[in-house]
Amino acid sequence: MMLLGHTSMSFEHLLLFRDIVQERSVSRGAALNGVSQPAASQHLRELEDRMGVTMLDRSTRPFTLTPAGKIYFQLCRDVLQRYEEFQVVLESLKAEVEGTVRIASIYSVGISEMSRLKEEFSRRFPQANLEVEYLRPDKIYEAVLADRADLGFVSYPQASRLLAVIPFRAEEMAVAAAPSHPLARRMLVKLADLEGCDFIAFDEDLPIRQGIDRFLREHGVAVNVAMHFDNLQMIKEAVALGSGISILPVRPLRVEIERGRLVAIPIDAELLRPIGIIHRRRKKLHRAGQCFLELLKLQPGPAEASQTEPQPSATGGRVPMVR
């Protein structure tokens, strides 16, 4: 910072001179700035030598400012005031959450849920933006690794040397059936009742399919896979049309259950679908991303969002209450 020709001054020097004048004491001004009185006196002498003028009239006690000293003191006050104003504005800018958070998500997390999250995020942080893209699980891993997405929502998340996992929630799974299906009237489905049933499955390469297959295999149950799809929406439609039953997470069935298109019947053995958030290791999220993660912590857990107390269905069976 250049002041008065070739004289180089720092904010610390400006602050020291201002405080010396305002305190009308070299020693008190020096103490406020954490320097010794001899060091402050030496600085004043060097300042006057470089500028070729006297700043302080030391013939009086306390000292008074010379005309040149008054001009320099005003300069110190003006510059420091502008600097303080700059710091206040800078801190307010730092406090604002802005930027775009790029999300890659599996379809079954729910477009309606993501829309609600997006709306709440925009309400809390109007200068920030949430971009959501729905992809197959393998494409989500690719997007996060390639830094095309900041965060990825996947089921049965897998950590690796390059990816870390943040647990999000565990979703209860149940038998999904059309209201006209014989199982729809059951209060509880025993796994043995699924033996040989026409089953609408996920594609074999998807983690949720592998998890369901492993669950059925461990309980010695074999179903007849009539159809398989790569997304939850197609499976829901096939089940609603009576093409077979399926085992699905209850939470994304909310709309179909309320409309009477599907029935969700609890299973006599617990099956949960873990949902996690993946991100690149050592990637430092910007403040908007950190605030989005904090918002997720405020979301209701499974017990609040998908209470499983049985309720009568339109056909007299039982379905979990979905709120």
C-alpha positions in Angstrom: 0.0 0.0 0.0 1.6 3.3 -1.1 0.9 6.5 0.7 2.4 10.0 0.1 4.8 9.4 -2.7 7.3 6.6 -2.1 6.5 6.0 1.6 5.3 2.4 2.1 3.0 2.0 5.1 1.0 -1.0 6.4 -2.3 -1.1 8.2 -0.5 -1.9 11.4 1.5 1.4 11.1 -1.6 3.4 10.3 -3.4 1.8 13.3 -0.4 2.6 15.6 -0.3 6.3 14.6 -4.1 6.6 15.0 -4.0 5.1 18.5 -1.0 7.2 19.6 -2.8 10.4 18.6 -6.2 9.3 20.0 -4.6 8.3 23.3 -2.4 11.4 23.2 0.4 9.1 24.5 3.1 7.1 22.8 3.2 4.5 25.5 -0.6 3.9 25.7 -0.8 3.8 21.9 2.1 1.3 21.8 0.4 -0.8 24.5 -2.8 -1.0 22.5 -0.9 -2.4 19.5 1.2 -4.8 21.4 4.6 -3.0 20.8 7.0 -1.5 23.2 7.3 2.3 23.7 10.8 2.5 22.2 9.7 0.6 19.1 6.7 3.0 18.7 9.0 6.1 19.2 11.4 4.7 16.6 8.6 4.2 14.1 7.5 7.8 14.6 11.0 9.1 14.0 11.4 6.9 10.8 8.0 8.1 9.6 8.9 11.8 10.0 12.3 11.2 8.4 10.8 9.5 5.3 8.2 12.1 4.8 10.5 15.0 5.6 8.0 16.7 8.0 7.3 16.7 11.7 4.1 15.0 12.7 4.0 15.7 16.4 4.9 18.9 18.3 6.7 17.5 21.3 7.3 20.9 22.9 3.9 20.6 24.6 2.6 18.0 27.1 0.7 16.2 26.0 2.0 16.5 22.4 -0.1 18.2 19.7 -0.3 17.5 16.0 1.4 19.7 13.5 -0.5 20.6 10.3 1.2 17.7 8.5 0.4 15.4 11.4 -3.3 16.4 11.3 -3.5 15.5 7.6 -1.8 12.2 8.1 -4.0 11.4 11.1 -7.1 12.1 9.0 -5.7 9.8 6.3 -5.1 7.1 8.9 -8.7 7.4 10.2 -10.2 7.3 6.7 -8.2 4.4 5.5 -8.8 2.3 8.7 -12.5 3.1 8.6 -12.9 2.0 5.1 -10.9 -1.2 5.9 -13.2 -1.9 8.9 -16.2 -1.4 6.6 -14.7 -3.8 4.1 -14.2 -6.4 6.8 -17.8 -6.2 7.9 -19.1 -6.6 4.3 -16.7 -9.5 3.8 -17.9 -11.3 6.9 -21.5 -10.8 5.8 -20.6 -12.3 2.4 -19.0 -15.2 4.0 -22.2 -15.8 6.1 -24.3 -16.0 2.9 -24.8 -19.5 1.6 -24.6 -19.5 -2.1 -23.6 -21.8 -5.0 -25.0 -24.9 -6.5 -25.2 -28.4 -4.8 -25.2 -31.1 -7.4 -27.1 -34.2 -6.4 -27.2 -37.6 -8.2 -30.0 -39.8 -6.8 -31.6 -43.2 -7.4 -35.2 -42.8 -8.5 -36.6 -44.6 -5.4 -35.5 -41.9 -3.0 -38.5 -40.2 -4.4 -39.0 -37.2 -6.7 -41.6 -35.8 -4.4 -39.2 -36.1 -1.4 -36.4 -34.4 -3.4 -38.8 -31.7 -4.5 -39.7 -31.0 -0.9 -36.0 -30.9 0.1 -35.3 -28.6 -2.8 -38.1 -26.2 -1.7 -37.0 -26.2 1.9 -33.3 -25.7 0.9 -34.3 -22.7 -1.3 -36.4 -21.2 1.5 -33.6 -21.4 4.0 -30.8 -20.4 1.6 -32.3 -18.3 -1.2 -28.8 -17.6 -2.7 -28.1 -21.3 -3.1 -29.4 -23.9 -5.6 -30.0 -27.6 -5.5 -29.6 -29.5 -8.8 -30.9 -33.1 -8.8 -30.3 -35.7 -11.5 -31.9 -39.2 -11.3 -29.6 -42.0 -12.4 -28.9 -45.8 -12.1 -26.7 -46.6 -9.1 -23.6 -47.4 -11.2 -24.0 -44.0 -13.0 -24.2 -42.3 -9.6 -20.9 -43.7 -8.5 -19.4 -42.6 -11.8 -20.8 -39.1 -11.5 -19.4 -38.6 -8.0 -16.0 -40.0 -8.9 -15.8 -37.8 -11.9 -16.9 -34.8 -9.8 -20.0 -34.3 -11.9 -22.0 -34.6 -8.7 -21.1 -33.4 -5.2 -23.2 -36.0 -3.4 -24.9 -39.3 -4.5 -27.9 -41.0 -2.9 -27.8 -44.8 -3.3 -29.1 -47.9 -1.6 -26.8 -50.4 -0.1 -23.9 -47.9 -0.4 -20.4 -49.1 -0.9 -17.4 -47.2 0.4 -14.0 -47.5 -1.4 -10.5 -46.1 -1.4 -11.9 -43.1 -3.3 -15.5 -42.8 -1.9 -16.8 -42.3 1.6 -20.3 -43.1 2.8 -22.5 -41.0 5.1 -25.4 -43.2 6.5 -28.7 -41.6 5.8 -31.5 -43.9 6.8 -32.8 -47.5 6.8 -36.1 -48.0 5.1 -38.5 -50.8 6.0 -39.5 -53.1 3.2 -42.7 -55.0 2.7 -44.6 -57.1 0.2 -46.3 -54.8 -2.4 -49.4 -56.2 -4.1 -52.4 -55.0 -6.0 -55.5 -54.6 -3.8 -57.1 -57.5 -5.8 -54.2 -59.9 -5.0 -55.0 -62.8 -2.5 -52.2 -61.7 -0.2 -53.6 -58.1 0.0 -56.1 -59.2 2.7 -53.4 -60.6 5.0 -52.4 -58.9 8.2 -48.9 -60.3 7.9 -47.2 -62.2 5.1 -45.1 -65.2 6.0 -42.1 -65.6 3.8 -43.2 -69.2 3.0 -46.4 -67.7 1.5 -44.2 -66.2 -1.3 -43.0 -69.6 -2.5 -43.6 -69.8 -6.3 -45.4 -66.5 -6.5 -45.1 -64.4 -9.7 -42.5 -61.7 -8.7 -41.7 -58.4 -10.2 -38.0 -57.8 -9.5 -35.3 -55.3 -10.0 -32.6 -55.9 -12.6 -30.0 -58.4 -11.5 -27.1 -56.0 -11.5 -28.8 -53.6 -9.0 -27.8 -53.7 -5.3 -31.4 -53.8 -4.2 -32.1 -56.9 -6.3 -29.0 -58.6 -4.8 -30.2 -57.7 -1.3 -33.7 -59.1 -1.8 -32.4 -62.2 -3.5 -30.0 -62.8 -0.6 -32.9 -62.3 1.9 -35.1 -64.8 0.1 -32.3 -67.3 -0.3 -31.4 -67.1 3.4 -35.0 -67.9 4.3 -35.3 -70.7 1.7 -37.9 -69.1 -0.5 -37.9 -69.3 -4.3 -40.1 -66.9 -6.3 -41.0 -66.9 -10.0 -39.4 -63.7 -11.5 -42.1 -62.8 -14.1 -40.6 -59.4 -15.0 -37.7 -57.2 -14.0 -37.0 -53.5 -14.4 -34.2 -51.1 -13.6 -36.4 -48.6 -11.6 -39.0 -48.6 -8.9 -41.6 -46.7 -10.8 -41.9 -49.5 -13.5 -42.1 -52.1 -10.8 -44.9 -50.3 -9.0 -46.9 -50.0 -12.2 -46.5 -53.7 -13.0 -47.6 -54.7 -9.5 -50.6 -52.3 -9.6 -51.6 -53.9 -12.9 -51.7 -57.3 -11.2 -48.6 -58.8 -13.0 -47.2 -60.1 -9.7 -46.1 -59.1 -6.3 -42.8 -57.5 -5.2 -40.8 -56.6 -2.1 -40.3 -52.9 -2.0 -39.4 -50.1 0.4 -42.6 -48.8 2.0 -41.6 -45.1 2.0 -41.7 -44.6 -1.8 -45.1 -46.3 -2.0 -46.9 -43.5 -0.2 -48.8 -42.1 -3.1 -50.0 -45.4 -4.5 -51.1 -46.6 -1.1 -53.1 -43.5 -0.5 -54.8 -43.8 -3.9 -55.6 -47.4 -3.3 -53.5 -48.7 -6.2 -51.2 -50.7 -4.0 -51.2 -52.5 -0.7 -48.1 -53.0 1.4 -48.2 -55.9 3.8 -45.6 -56.4 6.6 -43.3 -59.4 6.3 -42.7 -61.8 9.3 -39.0 -61.2 9.0 -37.4 -57.8 9.1 -35.9 -56.4 5.9 -34.4 -53.0 5.7 -33.0 -51.1 2.8 -30.0 -48.9 3.8 -29.8 -45.5 2.1 -26.5 -43.7 2.1 -24.9 -40.6 0.7 -21.6 -41.1 -1.2 -19.0 -38.4 -1.8 -15.3 -38.3 -2.9 -12.8 -38.7 -0.1 -10.8 -35.6 0.7 -13.3 -33.5 -1.3 -14.1 -30.4 0.7 -17.7 -29.4 0.2 -18.4 -25.7 -0.2 -20.7 -24.1 2.4 -23.9 -24.8 0.4 -23.1 -28.5 0.3 -22.4 -28.5 4.1 -25.7 -26.7 4.8 -27.6 -29.3 2.6 -26.1 -32.1 4.7 -27.2 -30.3 7.9 -30.7 -29.9 6.4 -30.8 -33.7 5.9 -30.1 -34.3 9.6 -33.3 -32.5 10.4 -35.4 -34.8 8.3 -37.8 -37.2 10.1 -36.4 -40.7 10.7 -38.2 -43.9 9.6 -40.2 -44.0 12.7 -41.7 -40.6 12.1 -41.9 -40.7 8.3 -43.1 -44.2 7.8 -44.8 -45.5 10.8 -45.6 -49.2 10.4 -48.7 -49.6 12.6 -51.1 -51.7 10.5 -54.2 -49.9 9.1 -57.2 -51.3 7.2 -56.8 -51.3 3.4 -59.6 -50.8 0.9 -59.9 -54.6 0.5 -59.9 -55.3 4.3 -56.2 -56.2 4.5 -53.5 -54.3 6.3 -51.0 -51.8 5.0 -48.5 -49.7 6.9 -49.5 -46.2 7.7 -47.4 -43.9 5.6 -47.2 -40.3 6.6 
